[in-house]
Amino acid sequence: MSEPRNILVVDDVERNVALLGGLVRSLGYEVTTASSGQEALQRMASGVDLVLLDVMMPDLDGFEVTRRARADAATRDLPIILVTVLESREDRVKGVEAGASDFIAKPVNKAELAARVASQLRLKQAQDELKRGKAELEDRAARRTDELRHAYDEIAEANRRTGAAHVDTIKRLVLAAELKDSDTARHIIRMSRYSAVLARALQMSAAETEALGHAVMMHDVGKIGIPDAILLKRGALDPAERAIMESHTLIGGHILAGSRSRLMQSSRIVALTHHEHWDGGGYPRHLRGPQIPLAGRICAIVDVFDAMTSARPYRPAIPIEVVLEEMRRGRGRQFDPRLLDLFMAHLPEVLDLRAKMLEEQRTGGAEGAARMVGAVWGVAESLSAGLAGGLSRGLLTIRTEMVQHC
């Protein structure tokens, strides 16, 4: 059985403290008391679950006590109910501006007191659970990142001796984060090829097109920090789960940060920005319009197209006509209008690529799946030679355009 909640009762009149404290005890809560604003702040810092705070006190009134509590990180989220005879709109507004959680009028009605206290404690409990969940997620992500960085450090010396180190990095990041389910290898290959269609439509060089394809493959590397229970959930995510899922962009950016590899620098930009929206409604940084790097805007289009036209754990594939109509509705909101128009103009090429890859998947079976995973490895292994020549120049060109925004 959980311990009863501790309620701080604050009033400069001893009789009022006794009356209100008695009501609170009768509701099954423990009571701590204070007879001044300064004493109340000290009691809050020592740890209570909720405060019933008189407004009209001689040293610090209830408004000022509330303001000071909200300015202190230790008591910022503590529920504070103002107990007052003041009923004017101006006084209520003043209390809200100070940071009051709720109000209750004197003389205090026991039923109303019970309802308001219980409501605030429920909110506090939910808030505390969210904080704990966030802390656990951050700790888990930090541990996994540390493990990944430790593994990367172990091969750092080998990286300086051989260009094959890029292959090892791709193995550790892409295969650890992206291949948690059997369909993801195909997803990243399709995305890479679709992005090449847009790159050619934008008249990028062959080196730039190849560099973009590699960077796009790393877009979801941050999902290594997302719990499998959320990542592979068969059903829609609730708001708390959605917030955790959205953190994969920041986790990916953190994982890829600090590398001297141009591939990793370009990939970091894609990981951070592929969920930004043209109208500023995306995440994580709510970038708008051309503030979003070009590679992130391209990735956003091909990622949505492939994700919606592919089966997911929680739904079947959506018909292409429905997907295209939904994407058109996102023109100028979610997607760069110029890039989306280019994508639609080159849709026959995209659909032809998609049909060929689906046919390979159907006719190849397990052997086809192995070839698809092999394609991921093949792309990685091409980096050793590519980074020494045109690919290196392509990565530098893309980074020059994108780094202005990150």
C-alpha positions in Angstrom: 0.0 0.0 0.0 1.4 3.4 -1.0 2.2 6.0 1.6 -0.4 8.8 2.0 0.4 12.1 0.1 1.8 15.0 2.1 -0.1 18.2 1.8 1.4 21.6 2.9 -1.2 23.9 4.5 0.0 27.6 4.6 -1.8 30.4 6.4 -0.7 33.1 8.8 -3.7 32.6 11.0 -3.3 29.6 13.3 -7.0 28.9 13.6 -7.2 28.7 9.7 -4.3 26.3 9.6 -5.9 24.1 12.2 -9.3 24.0 10.4 -7.9 23.4 6.9 -5.4 20.9 8.2 -8.2 19.0 9.9 -10.2 18.8 6.7 -7.1 17.5 4.8 -6.4 14.9 7.4 -10.0 13.7 7.3 -9.5 13.0 3.6 -6.6 10.6 4.4 -3.6 12.8 3.6 -0.7 13.7 5.8 -0.4 17.4 6.7 2.6 19.7 7.0 2.0 23.3 8.0 3.6 26.7 7.6 2.6 30.1 9.0 4.4 32.4 6.6 5.4 32.6 3.0 9.1 32.2 3.7 8.5 29.1 5.8 6.3 27.7 3.1 9.1 28.0 0.5 11.4 26.1 2.9 8.8 23.4 3.4 8.3 23.0 -0.3 12.0 22.5 -0.9 12.0 19.7 1.7 9.5 17.7 -0.3 5.7 17.8 -0.3 3.1 16.6 -2.8 0.7 19.6 -3.0 0.3 23.1 -1.4 -2.8 24.7 -0.1 -1.7 28.4 0.0 -3.4 31.3 1.6 -3.2 34.5 -0.5 -3.4 37.3 2.0 -0.3 37.0 4.3 1.9 39.8 5.7 5.4 39.0 4.6 5.1 37.2 1.3 1.6 37.0 -0.1 0.4 33.8 -1.9 1.1 35.3 -5.3 4.7 36.1 -4.5 5.2 32.7 -2.9 3.8 31.0 -6.0 6.1 33.1 -8.3 9.2 32.1 -6.3 8.2 28.5 -6.3 7.8 28.5 -10.1 11.2 30.1 -10.5 12.9 27.2 -8.5 13.5 24.0 -10.6 12.9 21.9 -7.5 9.3 23.2 -7.0 8.5 24.4 -10.5 5.9 21.6 -11.1 4.5 21.3 -7.6 0.7 21.7 -7.5 -0.3 24.9 -5.8 -3.9 25.6 -4.9 -4.6 29.2 -3.8 -7.1 29.4 -0.9 -8.6 32.9 -0.8 -11.6 35.1 -0.2 -10.6 37.1 -3.2 -13.1 36.6 -6.0 -12.4 39.3 -8.6 -11.4 38.5 -12.1 -8.2 40.6 -11.6 -7.2 38.5 -8.6 -7.8 35.2 -10.5 -5.7 36.5 -13.5 -3.0 37.5 -11.1 -3.0 34.1 -9.6 -2.8 32.4 -13.0 0.1 34.6 -14.1 1.9 33.8 -10.9 1.6 30.1 -11.7 -1.2 28.8 -9.5 -2.5 25.4 -10.4 -6.1 26.0 -9.1 -8.2 28.1 -6.7 -10.5 27.3 -3.9 -12.7 29.8 -2.1 -13.0 30.4 1.7 -14.8 29.1 3.6 -13.5 25.8 2.2 -16.1 23.1 1.3 -14.9 19.6 2.1 -16.3 18.0 -1.1 -14.8 20.7 -3.3 -11.5 20.4 -1.5 -11.4 16.7 -2.0 -12.2 17.0 -5.7 -9.6 19.7 -6.4 -6.8 18.1 -4.4 -7.4 14.7 -6.0 -7.5 16.2 -9.5 -4.2 18.0 -8.9 -2.5 15.0 -7.4 -3.6 12.9 -10.4 -2.0 15.5 -12.8 1.1 15.5 -10.7 1.4 11.7 -10.7 1.0 11.6 -14.5 3.6 14.4 -14.9 6.0 12.5 -12.6 5.6 9.3 -14.6 6.4 11.2 -17.8 9.5 12.6 -16.2 10.6 9.1 -15.1 9.9 7.7 -18.5 11.9 10.5 -20.2 14.8 10.0 -17.8 14.8 6.2 -18.4 14.7 6.8 -22.2 17.6 9.3 -22.0 19.6 6.9 -19.8 19.0 4.0 -22.2 19.9 6.1 -25.2 23.0 7.4 -23.5 24.1 3.8 -22.7 23.5 2.6 -26.2 25.3 5.6 -27.6 28.2 5.1 -25.3 28.3 1.4 -26.4 28.3 2.5 -30.0 30.9 5.2 -29.5 33.1 2.7 -27.6 32.8 0.3 -30.5 33.6 3.1 -32.9 36.6 4.1 -30.9 38.0 0.6 -30.9 38.3 0.7 -34.7 39.5 4.4 -34.9 43.1 3.3 -35.4 42.1 0.9 -38.1 40.1 3.7 -39.7 43.3 5.7 -40.2 45.1 2.7 -41.7 42.4 1.7 -44.2 39.4 3.2 -46.0 37.5 0.0 -45.2 36.7 1.6 -41.8 33.8 3.3 -43.5 32.3 -0.1 -44.2 32.6 -1.1 -40.6 30.9 2.1 -39.5 28.0 1.5 -41.9 27.7 -2.1 -40.5 27.5 -0.9 -36.9 25.1 1.9 -37.5 22.8 0.9 -40.4 22.5 -2.8 -39.6 22.1 -2.2 -35.8 19.5 0.5 -36.1 17.8 -0.1 -39.4 17.6 -3.9 -39.7 15.5 -4.5 -36.6 12.8 -5.9 -38.8 13.1 -7.9 -42.1 11.5 -5.2 -44.3 13.8 -2.3 -43.4 16.7 -3.4 -45.7 14.4 -3.1 -48.7 13.0 0.2 -47.4 16.4 1.9 -47.3 17.4 0.6 -50.7 14.1 1.8 -52.2 14.6 5.2 -50.6 18.1 5.5 -51.9 17.0 4.7 -55.4 14.0 7.0 -55.3 16.2 9.9 -54.0 18.5 9.3 -57.0 15.5 10.0 -59.3 15.0 13.4 -57.6 18.7 14.1 -57.6 18.9 13.6 -61.4 15.8 15.7 -61.9 17.6 18.5 -60.0 20.6 17.9 -62.4 22.9 16.9 -59.6 26.2 15.3 -60.7 26.6 11.5 -60.5 28.9 12.0 -57.5 26.3 14.2 -55.7 23.6 11.7 -56.5 25.6 8.8 -55.1 26.5 10.8 -52.0 22.8 11.6 -51.4 21.8 8.0 -51.7 24.3 7.0 -49.0 23.2 9.8 -46.7 19.5 8.9 -47.1 20.2 5.3 -46.0 21.2 6.6 -42.6 18.1 8.7 -42.0 16.6 6.5 -39.2 19.9 5.4 -37.5 18.5 7.1 -34.3 16.0 4.3 -34.0 18.7 2.4 -32.3 17.7 4.4 -29.2 14.0 3.6 -29.5 12.6 0.7 -27.4 11.5 -2.3 -29.6 8.1 -2.2 -27.8 7.4 1.1 -29.5 9.4 0.7 -32.7 7.6 -2.6 -33.6 4.2 -1.9 -31.9 1.3 -3.4 -33.8 -1.1 -0.5 -33.5 -1.1 3.3 -33.4 1.2 5.0 -31.0 -0.3 7.0 -28.1 1.0 10.6 -27.6 3.7 9.6 -25.1 5.0 6.8 -27.4 4.8 9.2 -30.3 7.0 11.7 -28.5 9.6 8.9 -27.8 9.5 7.8 -31.4 10.1 11.4 -32.6 13.2 11.6 -30.5 15.0 9.3 -33.0 15.9 12.3 -35.1 17.9 13.8 -32.2 19.3 10.5 -31.2 20.5 10.0 -34.7 22.1 13.4 -34.8 23.8 12.7 -31.5 25.1 9.3 -32.7 26.5 10.8 -35.9 27.9 14.0 -34.3 31.6 14.8 -34.1 32.7 12.5 -36.9 35.4 13.7 -39.4 33.9 11.5 -42.1 32.0 13.6 -44.7 29.6 10.8 -45.1 28.7 10.9 -41.4 28.4 14.7 -41.5 26.0 14.6 -44.4 24.1 11.6 -42.9 23.8 13.5 -39.6 22.0 16.4 -41.4 19.6 13.9 -43.0 18.9 12.2 -39.7 18.2 15.5 -38.0 15.9 17.0 -40.7 14.0 14.3 -42.6 10.9 14.9 -40.4 10.9 18.7 -40.7 7.9 20.2 -42.6 7.9 23.0 -45.2 5.4 25.0 -43.1 7.4 24.6 -39.9 5.1 22.0 -38.4 7.6 19.2 -38.3 10.2 18.1 -35.8 12.6 18.3 -34.0 13.5 22.0 -34.6 10.4 23.2 -36.5 12.6 24.4 -39.4 10.6 26.1 -42.2 11.0 26.3 -46.0 14.5 26.7 -47.3 15.8 26.5 -43.7 15.5 22.7 -44.2 18.5 21.3 -46.0 17.9 20.0 -49.5 18.8 16.4 -48.6 16.3 16.5 -45.7 13.5 17.8 -48.0 14.3 15.0 -50.5 14.4 12.3 -47.8 11.0 13.5 -46.4 9.3 12.9 -49.8 10.8 9.5 -50.6 10.4 8.3 -47.0 6.7 9.1 -46.8 6.0 7.6 -50.2 7.8 4.4 -49.5 6.5 4.1 -45.9 2.9 4.6 -46.9 3.0 2.3 -49.9 4.6 -0.5 -47.8 3.0 -2.7 -45.2 3.7 -1.8 -41.5 3.3 -3.9 -38.4 0.1 -2.0 -37.6 -1.5 -1.7 -41.1 -1.3 -3.1 -44.7 0.2 -1.1 -47.6 -1.9 1.9 -48.6 -3.0 2.0 -52.3 -0.7 4.2 -54.4 -3.5 6.5 -55.6 -4.5 7.2 -52.0 -0.8 7.9 -51.0 -0.3 10.3 -54.0 -3.5 12.2 -53.1 -2.4 12.5 -49.5 1.0 13.7 -50.6 -0.5 16.3 -52.9 -2.5 17.6 -49.9 0.8 18.0 -48.1 2.3 20.2 -50.9 3.5 23.5 -49.3 2.7 22.2 -45.8 4.7 19.0 -45.3 6.7 19.0 -48.5 8.7 21.4 -50.5 6.3 22.3 -53.4 9.0 22.4 -56.1 10.4 19.0 -55.1 7.0 17.4 -54.8 6.1 18.6 -58.3 9.4 17.1 -59.6 8.6 13.9 -57.8 5.2 13.7 -59.3 6.6 14.6 -62.8 9.0 11.7 -62.5 6.5 9.3 -60.9 6.6 6.8 -63.8 10.3 6.3 -63.2 9.7 5.9 -59.5 6.8 3.4 -60.0 8.9 1.5 -62.5 11.7 1.1 -59.9 9.2 0.1 -57.3 7.7 -2.6 -59.6 11.1 -4.0 -60.4 12.1 -4.3 -56.8 8.7 -5.8 -55.8 9.1 -8.4 -58.6 12.6 -9.2 -57.4 11.2 -9.7 -53.9 8.4 -11.9 -55.1 10.5 -14.1 -57.4 13.6 -14.2 -55.3 12.2 -15.4 -51.9 14.9 -15.8 -49.3 17.6 -15.6 -52.0 16.2 -12.2 -53.1 16.1 -11.0 -49.5 19.7 -12.0 -49.1 20.6 -10.1 -52.3 18.8 -7.0 -51.0 20.7 -7.1 -47.7 23.8 -7.7 -49.8 23.0 -4.5 -51.7 23.1 -2.6 -48.4 26.6 -4.1 -47.8 27.6 -3.4 -51.3 26.7 0.2 -51.1 28.7 0.5 -47.9 31.8 -1.3 -49.4 31.7 1.1 -52.4 32.6 3.9 -50.0 36.2 3.0 -49.7 36.9 3.8 -53.3 34.2 6.4 -53.7 35.4 8.6 -50.9 38.8 8.8 -52.5 37.4 10.3 -55.7 34.2 11.7 -57.1 32.0 10.6 -54.1 34.2 12.7 -51.8 33.6 15.7 -53.9 29.8 15.0 -54.0 29.6 14.7 -50.3 31.5 18.0 -49.9 29.1 19.7 -52.3 26.0 18.5 -50.5 27.5 19.3 -47.1 28.4 22.9 -48.3 24.7 23.4 -49.2 23.3 21.8 -46.1 25.7 22.9 -43.3 24.4 26.5 -43.5 21.2 25.2 -41.8 22.6 22.9 -39.1 
